[in-house]
Amino acid sequence: MYFGLMFYVEDRKIKKLREQLMTKISGDDIKKIMKGYEQLGDIIILVIPEEYKQLKDFIGRCFYESFKCKAVLEKGLVSGEFRIPHYQIIIGDSFVTIHKENGILYKIDLSKVMFSSGNIAERIRMAHISAPDEVVIDMFSGIGYFTLPIAKYGKSKVWALEKNPNSYDLLLDNIALNNLEGRVTAVNTDCLDFNPNFKADRIIMGYFSDDEKFLLKALDMIKDGGIIHYHNTVPEKVELNFKSHIEKILSKKGKHLESISYRKIKKYSPGVWHVVFDFKVI
């Protein structure tokens, strides 16, 4: 009964939104606008087609009134080492929200950090990959994208490394929001400067970089038989060489790999995929 009521309320919001948009926008173009929106907590993010930029304020107000949200933002580019997003407020007064996903609370400040809805399947998968009391290092923890589900559902002990002070502050908030203080140790550091006195059972590498120094660092921190979850972007034309490239890097440390899985998460750009390669280090 509860879920039926929830979907009914959502349908009413969408119906009201479409009715408002149709006063100035054609039905086919409304589909484009609807396809390009996402909701994080009580904030709506829009990608507005170029031909409707002049109606940005109208479109933003339609979403704002239909969803009764805190703010409506227009999506911009992501830039810099820390992948800082550039959103513009169309209507409302806040970039900060708490987003609930898979039973986990994520506090997000969209003026400082990004949160990709397209990675939801991978965040959910991370909730089921580890065993209780495994020692995990998340080398690029961010606000806890993968750290939180691993710690909450996998019952693992996670060392969450994060260099960006803004992301680190949100990470601390999210550890507390999810009551995971006893399972997550957050460290505000560059992962290359982290020198633990233990070897991890599992390492998460969620940062896109072709610089092999990060994988070499992971090899120094993983135990024999440990598992690495290696994320990167791969052009389709060189995808077949991806595994051999990783094997060459491992050979520099006298290591080999045993493939576990290779997954395409989402299109990153035309002809380029965000992928994750899970492998055991032997």
Buried (B, 14 or more C-beta within 10 A) or exposed (E): EEEEEEEEEEEEBEEBBBEBBEEEBEEEBBEBBBEEBBBBBBBBBBEBEEEBEEBBEBBBBBBBBBBEBBBBBBBEEEEEEBBBBBBEBBBBEBBBBBBEBBEBBBBBBBBBBBBBEEBEEBBBBBBEBBEEEBBBBBBBBBBBBBBBBBBBBBEBBBBBBBBBEBBBBBBBBBBEBBEBEEBBBBBBEEBEEBEEEEBBBBBBBBBEBEEBEBBBBBBEBBBEEBBBBBBBBBEEEEBEEBBEBBBEBBEEBEBEBEEEEBBEBBEBEEEBBBBBBBBBBE
